[in-house]
Amino acid sequence: MARWIRPGLHAKVLSIHAGGADGALAQPPGKASRLWLITNHMMDDNQPCSLATLPRACCRPWRTRRWPSSTAPDRQAKAPWCNRRNCLGKVFDLMDLRPTGMEIASEMIVKAALLHLNAAEVPTTLSRNGWPLPPHLRPWRDGRRRFFMNCNFSSLNNMTITKYLRLSHQVFRQQFFQPATALWKIPELLVLIPNLKVGGRILDLGCGDGRLGSIFLSNRKPSDLTGVDLDFDEVSMAAEQRIYGALYCASASLLPEKNAVFNQVVSNCVLEHIPEIEQVICEVSRVLKKGGEFIFTVPQKHFHAFLPLAKFLSFLHCQNWRTAYCLHIDKRLSHFNYLSIDEWNRMLTRHSLQIVQTNNYFNRIEMFGWESLSNLTGGLAFLLTHKKSSPRTIQKKMGLLDVNLQWLGSILFSLLIPWLILCWLFRQSQQCGCFLVRAIKD
């Protein structure tokens, strides 16, 4: 290990322990309360890092923000050196650390956060201490182990990479005729599924052909599910899925249901397609029970700013081309509404609905994949019809919705596995093009 460290530089260590509150140390470093130390090596901007380039790039622990909930400091632990000499035995056994290489530092940070252990940064100075054994840091081996540990252990709502790929495969098989839409729906389902209630009646507002509902509502009883859509052909296809106990071909602004009958109303990327949504929110509030939830996903207000091609045109100072491209996207997708969280909050509050949770999804990487594939498939078909028919209308005319080519979806999924893994690794981001809103009726 000594050959990797540049001595004499000031650094910080991350002290993870069982005592204290609000991340403050219960006792000074060196006492028995300390659980573990990891060198942070995150220096000031004018200070060099104390680790060499290769181990710093390959073996540093993952950022704590990539894991579910974290009580660790906001700063990122960069280096994998650990000190177990002052380890507190019971807490160490509770963490149940399994790795055998230096990737143990990453797992330690994660499990300490999951166990709600306190953490604080402690300044220190690095020096060679005469370690008699050969260096135990193997950058390529430990980097590889860290990658697979991240794939198998990290989670977003208990969604490991195996479950993520299985869900992606399901979506591609159901959306074999529109692979770009599948790339949009995958991150959407990741935030939607964990927010669905276990029991009670659910209204799927804008159920479409029911293919997507057969995925995220598959564990619900048909008697508890009701679907509504304005398109009769879509409702007929949804009936073939046999997941809804009741289906209505009706407008979302005039629901054929009594007052206060649903425990939850789910709207999956529907509200942005409705020009006048005030009446829709009023109807949703009417059919919801007191304490019922309204969950919906929509593009955010600055959706166009996340389109890679639109951003590239802005970089080239081609504002007229950028505006024309954004209008083209809106017409092709039939988007009418791009509202901010504050605008949604004001509208929902007028109808006795209070926002209790929001989740961002569909980051720039995912949007780049969707936009590229969408322009090559539905976008090209839209241009060939002189912008007179939407991609969905073209699919109906070609009879793609009446055939069963799920094997084609499996092939497309296999080809896009590397891209899906990349999206999964970088799925958490503060800058996203869409968000989920969960509101409760007063």
C-alpha positions, 0 to 999 in steps of 0.5 A: 500500500505504501507505494501508492501513497504520497507521504506528507500531504494533508488528507481527511479520513471518514470516521464511521461510528455508532455514537453521536448525533447529526454526524458529529463524533461522540468522542474524539478520533482514536477512542473506542467509539470509532468503527472504521477509517477510510482515507478521503484524500479529497483535498482542496482545489489547490492541493494534489491528491495523495493517491496515485492516478491508477488506484484513485481511478480504479479503486475509490469507493462509489459516491454515497449519493448512488445508494438509497439513503445516506447519513454519510457526509456529502463529500465523496470518499475517494480512496480505499485504504481502511484501518481496522485496528480500532474496529468496534466488534459488534457493529462490525459484525452487524455490517457483515462485510463480504468483499475480500479486496479493497472494494470493501471500502465501498460496501462499508460506506453503503452499509453504514448508511443503511444502518444509520451509523454516524459519519464525520470527516477527521483531518489527518496527515499521511505518512509511510508507517513501515508496513512490512507486507507486500502492497495489497492494493490491486487497482485492476482487480479491485476495480473490477470487483467494485464494479460487480459489487455495485451491480449486485448490491446497490439498489434503487428501491430494491432494484438490483441490476438483475431485476432492472434488466428483467423489467427492461426485457418485459417492457421491450417485449410489450413495446416491440413496435416502438423501442424508443418508447420502451427506453422512456418507460423503463426509468418511468416504471422504476419510480412508479412501481414503488409508489403503488399501494398494495390494496384498494381500488386503482384507476388507471387514467389513460390506460392506453392499450394496457400493455404497460399496465400489464407490467406495473399492475400485474400483481393486482386483482382485476376487480380492483383495477379500472381503466379509462381512455378516450380512444375506443381502439386502445380500450379494445386492446386493453380489454384483451390484456384481461387485467382490468375489471372495468374499462371505460371509453370516456374523457378524463374530464368526465369520469363515469364513476361515483364520488370517492370510490378509488384509493389511488389514481395513476396517470402514466405520462398522460396529463401532458397530452391534455390541453385543458387539465384543470377539469381533469384534476377536478374529476380526479379529486372527485373520485378519490377517497379522503386520504387517497393518492393521485400519482402521475408522471409528466415532463418537467417545465424545461423538458426541451433543455434536456434534449441533446440535439436542442442543446447542441443547436443552442451551442451553435447559436441556431435558435431558430432551428432549435425552436423549430425542432422543439415544436416538431418534437411537441407536435410529434409527441402531442405534448401540450403542457410543461408545468413546473412543480410550483404550478402543479402544486397550485393547481392541485391545492385548488382541488384539495390535493397536497403534494407529498413526494416528487421524484426526478427521472429520465436523465440526460443519458437516458434522454439521449438514447431515447431521442436518438432512437426516436428520431430514427424510428417514429420521427422518420415515419412522422416526416415521411407522412408530412407531419400529418400522422402521429407515430401511433396512428402510423402503427395502427395503419400498418397493423403493428398493434395486431401482431405478436412479435415479442421475439423482436422485442427480445432481440432489440433488448439484447442489442441494447443491453450495454446501453441499459447497463450504462443507464442503470449505473448513472440513473440517479441524477438531479437534472432530469427531464421528467418527474413523478408527483404523489399527492394526497387528497385532504 
